[in-house]
Amino acid sequence: MQVSAWLQNMGEDQAWNYMKNLDKNIAHYTHSGSKPCVQAGMGEVAIGISMAVRGAKLINQGAPLAVITPKGIGWESEAVGLVKESDAAKRVVDWSVSKSANELYVESYPVVAHKAVTGNVNNYPEVQGAMARWTLVRWGRNELRFLKLGLRNLMLSLNQNPNRLV
């Protein structure tokens, strides 16, 4: 989602150039969105581009981290839907959008969909003001093209140092 936020807010040329320059400072790429934060918390790397929820959780567990949220951070929206309708599936979906479910979600995520539910997650940065302005529709329409370009750029970078993918 961060890549999409950069592409939509900076414009494609500037965003790809930014990522090309950022790549020069990336020690390695991981298969996990939380691993960079975990590695920073363990002192294995100085900085990890990761998810705020993981950073807050690690700080709450005593990790020596600071979660920094620059303006224009990417975000995602959790969703639920029915593939095959059944009474049990309907009950799960109904519960997942209920106030009681959102009261559980807000223990980890300070921004939830239910308007009657608010919360404060310890050590979670203020993110609403920093969230990128972008649309899921634009990302969806361009996702395959963006992914192909991003994969091409990543592969070119990794060809120079294939050990950077962990």
N, C-alpha and C positions, 0 to 999 in steps of 0.2 A: 504494500500500500504506500510505503514511503516513496518508491520510485514513481508511482502514479502521481503522487502529490507534487513531486518535483517537476515532472513532465507537464502537468496542468498549470502549475503556478509560475514556473520559470519560462515556459515555452520549451518546445522540444530541443532546439539547437543548444540553448543555454543549459538545459538540464543534462543532456548527454555530455556536454563539455564539463560540467560540474562533476558528474560521476566519473568521467575519465580522469580528472585531476584528483578526486577523492580516492580513486582506486590506487593511486601511487602511495597512499598512506594506510592501506588495508593490509594487515599482516596475512590474513587468510579469510576465506569464506567458509561458513559452516552450513550444515544441513538443518540447523535448528535456529529459530528466531530468538530463543532465550539463551542459547549457549554463549554468545558474546558477553552478555551481562554476567552470567555465571563465572566466566573466565576472568572478567574484571574484578568481580567480588573475591575471587581466589588469588588475585594478584598475578595472574598469568599474562594479562594484557593491561595496558593503561586505560584504554577506552574501548567500549563495545557498543555498537549500534544495535539496539535491542528494543524490547517492549517495556514500557513503563511499569506494567503490572509485575513483571519479574523483578525489576529493580526495587520496587517498594517491598515486595515479599522478602528479598534478600537483605535489605536494610533492616526490616523488622526482625530478621533472624540474626542480626549483628554484623553483617558484611559492611566493610568500610567503603561505601559507595555514595555517590551523589547522582541523582537522576536529573538530567538537564533536558528540558523540552524547548528547543528553539521554535520560533514562530514558523508555521508552515509544516508541522509534523503530520505525517500520514496517520490515518485512522481507519478502522474497519467497523462494520456493523454486523453483529451476530444475528443470525436469522434462524427461523424454524419453519418447516412446511411439511405438508403431507405428500407422500409419494403414492402410497396405497391407503385409501381411507378405511378405517375401522374404528369401532368405539374406543378401544384402548389407545389408538394413535390420537384420536381427537382429544381424549382426556389429557394426554401428555402435552399436546400443543396448547390446549386451554390453560393448563397449569403453567407452562413455560412463559406465558405472557401475563400471568396473574401478578397481583401485588405481592403475594407471599413468595413467589419465585424471584421477583425483582429485589425483594428484601435480602435474599441470599446472594444474588449477583452483586449487589452494592457492597458486599463485604470485600470484594476484590476489585471491582470496577466502579469508580465514582460517578460515571455517567451511565444511567440506565434509561430504558424507554418509558417506564411507568411514571407518570407525572406526579403521583402521590408518594414516590419513593426517592429520597435523597440520602446521601451518606457522605462520610469523610473517611477515606481509606488512609490509615497511617502511612506517612512517608510517600504518598502518591502525589506527584506534582500537579499543579493546577494545569489542566490540559485543554479545557474548553476554549480558552482565549488563544491558545497556540495552534489549534487544529487548522489544517490546510483547508482552504475553500476549493472544493473539487466535486465532481459528480461521478457517481458510480456508473451512470449511463455512458459518459464519455470514455471511461476506462474500459467498460465492456465492449464498446464499439471498436476500440483500438487495441484491446488486450493482446491478440495474437501478433499484431505488428510490433507492439512494444516488447513483447516477450522475445520475439525473433531478434530484434535489434539488441536487446539487453543480453541475450544469450550469445549473440555474435561478439559483442564487445567483451563480455566476460571470458569467452573462449580465447579471444586474441590476447587478453591479459594473462590468462592462465598458461597459454602456450609459452609465454616468457618465463613463467615460474609455476609449473604444474603442482607443486607441493602446497600451494595456497588454498586448495580446496580440501577441507577437513570435515 
